[in-house]
Amino acid sequence: MANSKRLFGVVRRKILRRSHSRITIIRSSSSAPETTRQEDIAAVKIQSFFRGHLARRAFRALKSLVKLQAVTRGVLVRRQARIALHCMHALARLQVRVRARQLLSH
């Protein structure tokens, strides 16, 4: 969980860093000063909502990647456990053969 939060922070900072350089405020030449201020505020709000949207999308992608990693690791762990059980079973069979041979030779 902490690892995914750290990765989300990295992704968010990269998105915000990229988005910040693309901020453009277009002004009409015939607008009043208070209208320009309102337009600036509106532009900032729109950009912040859009950045939030991008961050949420990146976080969803990151969550799906973490889930995929968990599934893959689960498969690998189950395979490793199956191999270990198979080897233990083979050792037990070998032990039975050795004991049987010892009993027959005495």
C-alpha positions, 0 to 999 in steps of 0.5 A: 500500500505504501509503495503504491502511494509513493508511486502515485505521488511520483506519477502525480508530480510528473503530470503536474509538472508537465501540465504546469508548463502548458497553462495558457490563458486566452484573453479577449482585448475588449474585456473589463479588468474584473472580467479578466480576473474572473476568467483567470480564476475560471481558467485555474479552476478548469485546469485544476479539475483537469489535473485532478482527472489526469491524476485519478486516471493515472492512479487507476492505471497504477492500481490495476498494475499493482493488482496485476503484479499481485496476481502474477506473484500469486501464480509464481508462489503457488507454482513454487509451493507445488514444486516444493511439495513434489520434491518433498513427496519424492524424498518421502518415497526415497526414504520409504525405499531406503528403509525397506531395503534396510529391513530386507537386508537385516 
